[in-house]
Every structure is written in C-alpha cells, then in structure tokens.
Amino acid sequence: VIAFIFARSKRTHSMATTADIRNGLCIEFNHDIFQFVEFQHVKPGKGNAFVRCRMKSLRTGRVLEHTFPSGHEIITARVIRKPYQFLYKDDMGYNFMDQETFDQITIDGNMIENNDFLREGDICDVVLHEETNQILACELPAHVVLEVTFTDDNAVAGNTSTNATKLASLDTGSEIQVPLFVKTNDKIKVDTRTRQYVERVKDK
C-alpha cells in the first residue's frame, strides 16, 4: 500500500492589493495586525491615486491613519471569529466561555472596546489569529438592550432645542446621552460601536 501524504501550508496570510480593501479586513502591518475601519479611494487631478485609511490595531486598540499608494500590495491576516458567552469579571479580567467547546478564557479589558456595556450572558465574537490561536480582540454585539437606572425624569420633553438630550445611567454602570422622553426604568437599545441611543424598547 502506497500512501501519499500532502503537507498543508501553514501560511497565516496571503497577498492582496489596495483594490481588496474593505471595512473589517485584517492585515499584517508594522509588526501588528490591523483591521480597516474606514477607507477612501482618492484620484487627485495631478499625481498618483491613493487610498486613505483608518485602521485599528487588534492588539492594542490604537487607531492609525495611513495612506497607501493605489495598487500597493498588502498582507492579509487570517483571522477567525468565534462566539463566546460573557460569564463574569474578576481581578484577572473578563471571563468568557466558548459556545462550542465550553472552554473558558480570560480576556484583558483593554481588548474589549466599550466593555462597560457588557452584561453576564451576552454573546460576543472573539477574534483569533487562525494559526497561533492568539486572541486579538473581543467584539460586543452591535446592539444591546439595557435598563435606565437613573436619569432626570423632570426634563421637559417639549424642549424646543433640536435633538435635546440628557445623561442616563444604565444597569451595567455605563452612561450615555438619551432623548428627554426617556425615563428611569425604561429599556433602551444602544449601539455599542458608537455609544449612541437607538430606540426605546417596550416590554413584550
């Protein structure tokens, strides 16, 4: 019996160009892994075209602005996203459970943007480097429903100021601006990416 063994490549990246740039794409750059947040293809009247980008480091959370010449080669990073349930926070960090294997991991709070919106039981996406299994980031659900624990209920809903808002404390300890008609004990939907109020949620 003759067995043929094919060795699988362990490359953790592949080459692409600026034409492949899209929001959410992860690349290896400056000995780090960045995710594109915003980009704009620019064709000036004179000179060469370029792509103006804003990229977020998945390791430090820092946002970098950079310009790539049009057609420039970039190295895409191979990452995977897995659902993890938030269990609790302790002195070590934020503890999550893999929804498939039930293994538990601890993630530093600095790797979780707007972690003050997290509630026990929330399902988040943990971003992992495909080859090394290194945790790169933890992304909250795009929207969460939270309860207003305190706000000024005497604010005048008929305020003539356009888009008038007031400060509200939520049940996770976070604070955001809400419309004047929102009251204490109301449940509201919040965008975890922008920290903005979306709508009031009625109990079913």
C-alpha positions in Angstrom: 0.0 0.0 0.0 1.4 3.3 -1.0 0.2 6.3 1.0 0.5 9.8 -0.4 0.9 12.5 2.3 0.2 16.1 1.3 1.7 18.7 3.6 -0.6 21.6 4.2 0.9 25.0 4.0 0.9 26.9 7.4 0.9 30.3 5.9 -1.0 32.7 8.1 -1.5 35.3 5.5 -1.9 36.0 1.8 -1.1 38.9 -0.5 -3.7 41.3 -1.8 -3.7 44.9 -3.1 -5.5 48.1 -2.2 -8.3 47.1 -4.5 -9.2 44.4 -2.0 -9.5 46.8 1.0 -12.9 46.7 2.7 -14.1 47.6 6.2 -13.4 44.7 8.6 -10.5 43.3 6.5 -7.5 42.4 8.7 -3.9 43.0 7.6 -0.4 42.5 8.9 1.3 45.9 9.1 4.2 47.3 11.1 4.6 44.0 13.1 0.9 44.2 14.2 -2.5 43.2 13.0 -4.8 46.0 11.9 -8.5 46.0 10.9 -9.8 48.5 8.4 -12.3 50.9 9.9 -12.7 53.4 7.1 -11.1 53.9 3.7 -11.4 56.2 0.8 -10.0 55.8 -2.8 -8.7 59.2 -3.9 -7.9 60.1 -7.5 -6.3 63.6 -7.5 -6.2 65.8 -10.6 -2.4 65.6 -10.5 -0.3 62.8 -9.2 -1.0 59.2 -8.5 -4.2 57.7 -6.9 -4.1 56.5 -3.3 -6.2 55.1 -0.6 -6.7 57.0 2.7 -7.4 54.6 5.5 -8.2 54.4 9.2 -7.1 51.2 10.8 -7.5 49.8 14.3 -4.8 47.6 16.0 -6.4 44.4 17.2 -3.7 44.0 19.7 -3.6 47.5 21.3 -6.9 49.1 20.2 -5.0 52.1 18.8 -6.3 53.7 15.7 -3.9 54.6 12.9 -4.4 56.8 9.9 -2.3 55.7 6.9 -2.2 56.3 3.1 -1.4 53.5 0.7 -0.5 54.2 -3.0 -3.1 52.8 -5.3 -2.2 49.2 -6.3 0.1 48.8 -3.3 0.4 45.2 -2.0 -0.9 44.4 1.4 -0.6 41.3 3.6 -4.0 40.0 4.7 -4.1 38.3 8.1 -6.0 35.1 8.5 -8.4 35.5 11.5 -11.4 33.7 12.7 -14.3 34.8 14.8 -15.9 32.5 17.4 -18.9 33.1 19.6 -18.1 33.3 23.4 -20.5 34.0 26.2 -19.6 36.5 28.8 -19.7 34.9 32.3 -18.2 37.4 34.8 -15.5 39.9 35.5 -12.8 39.4 38.2 -9.3 40.7 39.1 -7.9 38.7 36.1 -10.1 40.2 33.5 -13.3 39.3 31.6 -14.2 35.6 31.6 -15.9 34.0 28.6 -17.0 30.5 27.6 -16.6 29.0 24.1 -20.1 28.3 22.9 -19.0 25.1 21.1 -16.4 23.5 23.4 -17.4 25.2 26.7 -13.7 26.0 27.4 -13.3 29.2 29.4 -10.9 32.0 28.6 -10.0 35.3 30.3 -9.6 38.5 28.2 -8.0 41.8 29.2 -10.5 44.6 29.3 -8.3 46.7 27.1 -9.1 44.3 24.2 -12.8 44.8 24.6 -14.0 48.2 23.2 -16.8 49.8 25.2 -16.8 46.9 27.7 -18.9 48.9 30.1 -21.9 47.7 28.1 -21.3 44.0 28.8 -23.8 42.1 30.8 -23.5 38.5 32.0 -24.8 36.1 29.3 -24.0 38.4 26.4 -22.6 36.6 23.3 -19.6 38.2 21.8 -17.3 37.5 18.9 -13.7 36.7 19.9 -11.2 37.3 17.1 -8.4 34.8 16.9 -5.3 34.5 14.8 -6.1 31.4 12.8 -2.6 29.8 13.0 -1.5 30.7 16.5 -4.9 30.8 18.1 -3.8 34.1 19.8 -6.7 36.3 21.0 -6.7 39.6 19.1 -9.9 41.2 20.1 -13.4 40.7 21.5 -16.3 42.4 19.8 -19.6 43.1 21.6 -22.9 42.6 19.8 -23.7 45.6 17.6 -26.7 46.5 19.7 -27.7 45.7 23.3 -30.8 46.4 25.3 -30.1 48.0 28.7 -32.3 49.4 31.5 -32.1 53.0 32.6 -31.3 53.1 36.3 -31.3 56.8 36.7 -32.0 59.9 34.6 -33.7 63.3 35.2 -37.3 62.4 34.8 -38.2 66.1 35.2 -36.5 67.0 31.9 -39.1 68.8 29.7 -40.0 66.6 26.8 -41.3 69.6 24.9 -37.9 71.3 25.0 -37.6 73.4 21.8 -33.9 72.7 21.4 -33.3 70.4 18.4 -32.2 66.9 19.4 -32.1 67.8 23.1 -30.7 65.1 25.3 -29.9 64.3 28.9 -27.5 61.9 30.7 -28.7 58.5 31.7 -27.1 55.8 33.8 -27.6 52.2 32.7 -27.7 48.9 34.5 -24.2 48.0 33.5 -22.8 51.2 35.1 -22.3 52.9 31.7 -23.6 56.4 30.9 -24.9 57.7 27.6 -27.0 60.6 26.3 -30.7 59.9 25.7 -33.7 61.9 24.4 -35.6 63.8 27.0 -38.6 61.5 26.9 -36.6 58.5 28.2 -37.4 57.8 31.9 -35.9 55.8 34.7 -36.6 52.1 34.4 -37.1 52.4 30.6 -35.3 49.8 28.5 -33.4 51.2 25.6 -31.4 49.8 22.6 -27.8 51.1 22.5 -25.3 50.9 19.6 -22.1 49.5 21.2 -19.9 50.8 18.4 -20.9 54.5 18.7 -22.3 54.5 22.3 -25.4 56.1 20.9 -29.1 55.7 21.9 -31.1 53.9 19.2 -34.6 53.5 20.5 -36.8 52.8 23.5 -37.8 49.1 23.8 -41.2 48.1 25.1 -41.6 45.0 27.3 -43.2 42.2 25.4 
